[in-house]
Amino acid sequence: MHYNEPLFRPPSEAESLIFQITLGCSWNKCSFCEMYTTKNFSIRKEEDVFDEIMSAANYFPHTRKVFLADGNPMVLSSNKLMRVLETIQQSFPKLSRISTYALPGDIRSKTLQELTALRKAGLKLLYVGIESGDNEVLKINNKSETFESTLEGLQKAKEAGFKLSLMILNGLGGLHYSQQHAENTAKLVNSIQPELLASLVLSFPFGVDHFKSRFQGNYVPMSIGDLLVEMKTFILGTELNTTIFRSNHASNYLDLNGVLGRDKQKMLDSLHHAIENPESAGLRPEWLRGL
């Protein structure tokens, strides 16, 4: 496989075969995201993608999972996506699922009938970075979505039968917007009831000053304690039934794993202990967060 670097995939897709059907991200303007800033968004030629799929089938005939890259292949028309999905299904007889990143706007642009057909063709899991449920935080970070537009898109995806894996960003608004970020993000995920939910911590690969230059509000840096308090506020506000929650990404200071709400109190207790006793809470050291 020859990839157009950089190439990203969710941690849970570590054993998946990856096909880049688009390059970069069609939005690519979020203040916090540097994933695709070195790429101009483009759609790969169908014949090149099909040749790659059929070639890979010769080397990996027993493939069970496929992940479609880059940032948001759902921007493609339903007809184009369907041709890709059908080619993958025909090429890998033991396939159990296909997944991809998606933007809520790309989901909303498709009819319920189109989405249902794509899901039946094998595209079963959508990874969506919602980041925040607070409209002010979304706006000052130049996200392409609002609370309302995200909710509309993801409810539509659920109605079509998709499994959803959502990601939120701890610290995205800085200290000034922390409370509203946590509370409104909880409200958004409560309304969606995703199957999977993960939290990452805002990071600064090019330094905090670079981030501030793109942030369109009053950014006040947060301490580790501030980040933990924000996460506690978020968890406290959740009313989730069977959502599997993880905060075990390298960026997180405290690992939280469980099912919300079965394990909600256990997570709150862990957060309370870490806030009150950071020296004995087993927080991830700063040098490990960069790995």
Secondary structure, DSSP 8 states (H G I E B T S, - for coil): ----SS----GGGTTSEEEESEES-SS---TT--TTTTS--EE--HHHHHHHHHHHHHH-TT--EEEEESS-GGGS-HHHHHHHHHHHHHH-TT--EEEEE--HHHHHTS-HHHHHHHHHTTEEEEEEEEE-S-HHHHHHTT-S--HHHHHHHHHHHHHTT-EEEEEEEETTTTGGGHHHHHHHHHHHHHHH--SEEEEEE---TT-HHHHHHH--S------HHHHHHHHHHHHHH---SSEEEE--STT-SS--EEEETTTHHHHHHHHHHHHH-GGGTT---HHHHT-
